[in-house]
Amino acid sequence: MEVHDDMYLYVTPEHFYIEPNTKSELLVIDRLSSISKVQYSQFNNQNPTRRICGVLGTIHLIGGDYLIIATHRLFVGLLNGMTIWRLAGYDILPYIPTNTHLTLKQREQNEIYLRMMRKTLDTNYFYFSYAYDLSHTLQRLYDMPPDSLQNGVLERADQRFIWNAYLLKNFNCSEMRKFQLPLLLGFVSINQVQVNGQTFHWSIVSRRSTHRAGTRFFCRGINDLGQVANFVETEQIIEFSGQRISFVQTRGSMPFFWRQLPNLRYKPRPELIPGKDHLLAFSKHFDEQIMLYGRQVLINLVDQKGHEGALENAYRNFTQQLDNSNIRYEAFDFHAECKKMRWDRLNILIDRVAHEQEEFAVFHLRDDGGLISAQEGVFRTNCIDCLDRTNVVQSMLAKRSLNHVLQKLGILSIGQKVENASPQFEALFKAVWADNADLISLQYSGTGALKTDFTRTGKRTKAGLLQDGSNSLTRYYYNNFSDGFRQDSIDLFLGNYSVNDSEGNLIPSPLVVKKGWRYNTFPSVFVFAVAMFFISAVFPAEFDTESLLFILFWGAMIGVSTSGILHYGIEFVDWPRLFPPIKIEA
């Protein structure tokens, strides 16, 4: 059952009317009662207010309910013969057009919540399809019973990857199935390529999980349900002469309780969270992963010394304690092994897991729909962030699978590789995997990925090192001074936090946080000291003992205020307000 695509929106003082261009049915939303229903009649009373391309859901804020619609889309490509789109525009429409019933404070807070919704919707990129279930791998789609096609796209979707499932809850009934447009956040690239005169489609689909979703420093490790931060399922798909082949990999934060809270230090120290049942959550996580994907090879790329080393040791120990025959742990100290730009040594890791890649196989359907093989296991790769090092290794495993599949299909001759057969496709492969790294990193850390020069060119470059330095500094700023708001935006969007009408009036608003005296004092002293230091150094006509003492004094004040800011660093961090991880005394 497909979702309606092109529709007309009519807005009256009492109702929203949404009419598909087929005019077979009409979604009617009462703006006063917030009740929605489907009428099987046409709406001919007035000209439409605008054209829209999807209903994304509703959200309840202090100012009442808001309708969220998709207004623009971009064509991505055809996957399995069905069109995939990228969200390119949206609008948030209030049911009640004025907020005169709210106090001034409540109106300000309501505007903050609206900014949060826009912050998440502005994230690059959301994808959707009106007919294709983009949330499932080809193998899961194949395993579905035939009668599931009678359900709506949202009903049969993998709820782990539907980012607006909470927003669509008001339209969760059988009559509104065709108006429920599910969104996937991640990365999709669909490409028609030619190798050795043979044309086929090669695609990458990365799906970010909504479970334990958040930002880099505020969302680490696991929760009590066994769900990990930054979990991403990435599927490489090849379509050739009616045959379809997919190779799936996963990434996710180390699956035990640990944190790395920002404190203005460049690299806050990661630590295990005490008092938690790590092994129970660890077991829950892998029970689900084995059920969903089969056997697991856990590729851990963190440093094996220093602060990261403590986490690597914990991961290794928990795996040994679990003692599950479906799990194998493979540690590879990425930085130590590849120091001095010896990135060719990554082949050591690929060779170590090659036999398991052969055993896991790929999902392969014949042109008549018959099953040739199923994928029976996955590589679950992680580093600290599951971004930079992780993507490099995943792209190498994907390349190995690609070469094997293309040889099996007869596109490559036995022993031939893509890089030799088609330099153009080789360049495309590298560019797409680097784009995948950038998008997943942008959604989690706020910047593009590091080390993508290797993914794009096959070697580490000085320009790449400079770009990594720029991205690292930008990450530092975002993670310390803006990610609290972004974390709140995600929690609001996913329905982890529900807004109460009385916030800011009868009950306190979580958005109002009192800062301690240090929050203004230390930065003010720092700015004033810097200004006086330069005035003392630049303006004297000649230097004497008095002017030198002034310079030394204000230099010392710069040092004292800087030390104070770093010592009380957590007080200057932009913390989430809806679910603050720590309590700071004012």
N, C-alpha and C positions, 0 to 999 in steps of 0.2 A: 504494500500500500504506500503510495507516494504522498509527499507533502506538497501542498499548494505552493506554487512559485510566484508568478506575477499576480499581484493583488492590488485592489484599490482601497484606500482608507478614507472613510467619511467621518468627519468630526462634527457633532452637534453639541449643544450645551448639556444634553442629558446622556448621550451615548457615543461610543466608538463603534463604527460599522466597518467590518473588513470583508471585502467581497473578492473572491478569486475571479480571474478573467473568464473562467468557465461559467461563472454565474450560477453554479449548481447549488450552492449553499452560502449562507451568510453568517459570519461570527458577530454576535451582538454583545457588547460589553456595556453594562449600565455604569455610568461614571459616578452615580450617587450611592448605589448599593454594592458596587463592585461585583455583581453577579454576571456571569458570562453564560451564553447559550448559543446554540446553532439553530438558525432558521433556514428552512428550505424554500426560500423565496428571494426575489431580486430586490435591490434597493434602487429606486429610480426617482427619488424625490429631489436630488440635487446633484451638482457636479462633484466628483471626488476631490477631497482636500489634497491628496497626493498619491502617487504610486509607491508601493513598498514591495520588498521581495522576501519577507519572512516575519513571523511573529517569534520573538525571542523570549517573551515571558513578562512577568510583572514583579514588582518589588514593593514592599510596604515600608515606608519611611515615616518620619515624624509628621511630614506634611500630607500623609495619606498614601494611596496607591499610585503607582506609576507604570505605564505601559512601555515596554521596550521593543522596538521594531528594527528590522534590518532595512536600510534604505538603499544601499548600493552593494554591489558584489563584483568580483573579478573572476574571470574564467581561469581555472588552473589547468584542467585537462580532462581526459577521459580515462577512467579507471574501471576495468572490467566492463567497458562499454557504456558507463554511466558518467554523467558530468559532475565534476568536483568544482566547488566555488570557494573563494576566499572572501570573508566579510570585509567590506571596504567602506561602510558607512552605517550609522545607526542613529536613532533618536530616542529620547526618553520623554514621554508625554505624561503630564500629571492628570489624574482623574479629576481632581478639584483644581481649577486653574489658579485660584488665589489662596494665599495662606494667611488670610486676615484673622483666622481663629487662633493663630500661634502667637506667642510672645516674640519679641525681637530676638532674644537669645535662641529660642527654638528655631526660628527662621534661619539664623546663622548656622546652627548645628545641622539643620536639614540640608542646607547648601553644601556642607562638608560631606554628608553622606552621598549626595548627588555627585560630588567630585570623586568620591571613592568609586562609585559605579562607573564613571567615565574613565577613571584610571585603569580599571581592569579591562573594559571594553576597548580601550586604546592600545592594549598589548598586541604586539605583532607575534603571530597571526592566529586568527580563528578561521576554521574551515567548516564547510557543510556540504551536504548533497541532499537533493529532494527525493532521491530514489535509492542511492547506494548507502549501505550501512558502513560508514567510514570508521566506526569505533571498533570493528572486529577485524581480525586477521582473516586471510582467505581460508585458513584451516578451521577457524571457529565458524565461519559462515557455512562451510561445507558440512560441518557436524550438526548444524541446526536442523530440527525437524521441518519437513516441507510446509506444514500448516502455520509455521511462525511467520511466513510471508503475508499472512492475513492480518497480522498485527501492524501497528504503526511503526515508523522508523524509530521513534523514541522508545517504544515498548520493547523492541527486540535489541536495542543497543546495549553495549557493555557500559554499565553505569559508572564504571571507574573513570571513563574518559569523557563523559558528557558534562561540560562545564556549566550549562544553563539548566540542568535538571531541576534544581530548586526553583529557579525563576518560572519554570513551566508548570509548577504544581497546580496552579489555578486553572489550568487547561487540561488536567489529567483525567479525561473521561473519553469513552470510545467515540463519541460524536465529534470530538475536537482533535482526533488523531491527525487529520490532514493539515491542521494549523500548528502542530508542534514541530518546530525546526530545531533539532539538536546541534550544538556547536562543539567542535573538537579544537583544543588548543595544542599547538605543536608545530609540525613542519610537514608540508606535502610538496613533492616535486615529481612531475610526470613528464617524461621525455620520450620522444620517438627518435631512435638511433639506428645507425646502419654500421654493420661490421661484416667485412668480407662479402659485401653485396647483399647481405640478409638484413631485413628491416624488422625491428621489434620494439616494444615499449619497455622502458626501464623506469621504475618509480621507487621513491622512498617515502614512507609514511611514518612519522613519529607522533606518538600519542602521549600527552602528559596526563598523569593521573590527578584526579581531584582529591584523592585521599592524602591527608597530611600535606596539602599544597601550601606553598608559601615562598618566602624569600630566603636567600642564601644563609644568613647568620641566624635568622629567627626560626628556621625550620630545618632541623638536623635530625638524623637518627630515626627512631621508631616510636610508635605509640603503643598503648596497651592492647590494641586490636591487631598488632602485627603489621601495620601499614607504615611504609617508610617515606621519607621526604624525597622529593625530586625523582619519583619513579617514572620512567619513560619506557614505553614499548616501541621499538623501531623495527619496521618491516621493509625489507627489500623485495620488490615484486618484478617479475619478468613475464611479459605476455608475448607469445610467439606462435603464430599459426593456430590460434585457438587454445594453445596450451598455456597454463598459468602456474608459475612457480613462485613460492615465497620463502624467505629466510628471515626468521625473527630473532632479535636480541633484546635484552632488557638492561636497564641501568637503574640504580637506586642507592640511596644513602646506606651506609653500613648499618645492618639491621639489629641494633641494640641501642640502649638509651645513652646518648651522648650529646654534648652541646658545645657550642663555640660562640658565646655571646659577645657582641661588639663592645669595646671599651676604649675606642680611639687608638688602640695599638694597631700597627699594620697587620700583624697576624695574632689575633687573640688565641690563647692557649686552649686547644680542645681538651675536653675531659669527660670521663664517664660520669653519669649521674648516679649518685649513691642512693641506696634504699629502694632500688627498682629490681623487679624480677626479670633480668635481662634474658635468661634462657627461655622463659615461658613466651615472651614476645617474639624472640628469635625463632622458636619452634612454630608459633602461629604463622609467622611470615612465610616460612618455607613449606609448611603444610599447604598453604594456598598456592604458592608458586609452583610446587610440584603437581598439584591438581590441575593448574591452568596450563603449564608448559612442559611438564615431564621432568626429566633429569636436569640437574643444575651443575654447571661449572662456575664457581665463584672466583672471578678474576679481580684481585685486589691490587691496585696500583699505587697505594700510598707508600710513603717513606717507611722503612723498617727501623729507623732510628729516630731519636728525638720525640717530640710530642705526637707526631703521627705514628711513630713506632708503637706507642702504648695502645693506640686504637687497633693497629694491625695485630698485635699480640692478643688483644681481647677477641677480635674476630676469629682468629685461628683457634683460640681456646674454646669458644662457644661452638664452633663447628665440630671440634673433636668431642665435646661433651654431648652434642646432639647425636652423633654417631649414626647418621642416616646414610644408607648405601646409595641413595639417589643424589647425594651431594658430594662434590669434590672441591676442595679449596686450593686455589692456585695464586700464590703471592708473587708479585713481580715489582721490585723497587724501581719504578720508572725513572726517577731522577738519578739514582745511583748507577743504574745500568746504562743510561743514555747520556751521562755527563760528557762534557766536551763535544757536544753535538753528535755523539755516536748513535744516532737514531736508527741506524741499520741493525742495532742490537735488538730492536723490537721483534725481529724475526725469530729470535731465540724463544720468545713467548709464544708466537704463532706456531712454531714447530712443536712446542710442548703440548699444545691442545689440538693439534691437527688430527690425531686419531679419533678424538671425541667429536670433532666436527664431522668427520666421516660417519661416525656411528649415529649422530643426531639426524643426519640427512636434511632434506628440505621437504616442504609440502609441494607436491607436483600433481597437477590434474592434466589428463589427456584432453584433446579437443572434443571428445565425445562425453566429457564429464567423468570419465572413469579415473579412479585414484591410482597413481603409480607409486607414490610414497608419501608418508606423513613425517613431519618434524617431531622428533621424540625427546628433545631436550633443548635447552638454551644456554648461552653464555650470559651470565649476570655480571656485568662489569661495573666497577666503581673506583673512584679516587676520593679525595676529600669532598669535592663538590659534585662529583659525577658529571663533569663538564668537559674539561680540556683534555687531560690524559685519557679519560674514558672514550671520548669521541675518536681520538687517534687510533686506539686499539679496535674499536668497533668498526671503523672504516677499513682496517686491514683484514678483519675477519670477513667483512662483507665482500671485499675484493677477492678473497680466496674462494668464497662461495660462488661469486659471479663467474670467475674463470672456470670453475668446475661445471657449473650449470650450462654455460655457453658451449663447452666442449661436449657435454651430454646431448645438447640439442643439435649438434652438428654445425653450429655457427662458427665456432673455433675448431681448428683441427687439434688432434691429440697433442698435448704438450705446448700448444700455442697459448699466449696470454694476451689480454686486452691491450696492454701497453704497446705490444709489438704489432698487433693487427690493426689497431685504430687509435692513433695519437689523439684524434678529435674526441673520441668517446672517453679516452683516458683523462683528458683535460676536463671533460664534463663531469665524470665521476668524482674527481677530486674537488671540483667547484661545488657540486651539490652537497657532498659530505661536509665541506667547510661551512656552507650555508646552514646545514642542519646544526652544526656545532654552534654557530653564531645565534641562531634563533632560540635554541634550547637554553643557551647561556643567558641571552637577553631576558628571557621569561623568568629565570631564576635569580640571576645575579645583577641584572640591570645593564650589563654590557655584553658585547660580543665575546666569543671564546678566545682563549689563549692558544698558542701553538698551531693556529690554523694555517700558518705559512707552510708547515710540513704537510698538512692535509692537502693544500692547494697545489704545492709544487713538488712534493716528495723529498724536500730537504729543508733544513733549518737555515734561516737567513738572518743577517743583521737587521734588515728592515723589519722582519718579523719580531725580533727581540724588542725593537723600539716600539712597535705596535702593541706588543704584550705589556710593555711598561706603561704606555698610555692607558690601556684598558685596566691595568691593575690599579692605577691611581684613581681612575673613574669609579671602579668597583669600591675602592676604599671610601670615597665620598658617599656614594649611594648607600652602601651597607651601614654606614654610621649615621648619616644625616637625612635620609629620605625613605629608607626601606620600612620603617615603622608604619608610615602611612600606606605604603604599598601592601604590607601584610594585612593591615586592617581592610583594605579594599578587597583583597582576595577572600578574607573571611566573611565579609558582608555579601559579596557576590555569590559565594557558594552556599550561603544560608547557615554557616557555622554560628553567626551572630544574628539575632532577630531584634529589630528596632522596636522599642516600646513607645507608644504614643505620648506617654507622660514624661519622657526624658527631658531634662532641662526645666521641668515645671514641678510636678509632684515628686519625682525621683531624680537623683543626680544623673547627669550625663557623663558617660565614660569618656567623652571627648574633652572634658574639662579636667586638666591635670595641673596641679599647682607645682611650680618649680621651686627648688630650694634657693637660698641666698647666693650660693656659689654659681648658679647658672648665669646670672647677670654680672656678678662681681668680677670673677676671673677674666672673662672675655673683655669686659670694659677696661680693667687694669691693663690687660695685654695691649689693646688697641691704643690706649692713651700712652703707654710706655713706648711703644714703637714710634708713635708720632713725635714724642718728646726726644727720643733717641736721635731721630733723623734731624730734628730741628737743632739739637745741640751739636750734631756733627757737621751740619751744612752751613749754618748761618753765622757762626762767630767769624769775625774778620781775622783773628789770630787765636791760636790755641794757647791757653794758659792753664795753670793748675786748677782753677775754678771750673773752666769749661770741660777739662778732662774728667774731673770728679763728677760733673753732671752726666757726661757720656757713660762713665762707669756705673753710676747710680741707675740710670734708666736702662742700661744693658742688663744690670742685675735684676731689675724689676721685670724685664722681659723674660729672663730665665725663671724667676720665681712664679710668675703667672702661668708660664708654659708648664712648669712642673706641677702646679696646682691643677691645671686643666687635665693633664695626663693622669695624675694621681686619682682625681675624682672623675675619670673619663666616663663612667657609666651614666653620670648625671647630665652629660651633654649629648648623649646618643638619642636619636629619634626612635623611641620605643613604641611598639604597638600599644594602642589604647583600649581596644576592645578585649583583647586577651593578653595583658602585660605579663611577660615571663618572669619579671622581678618587681618588687615593690621598692620604690625609692622614697625615703623619708624627706619631707620638705624641710 
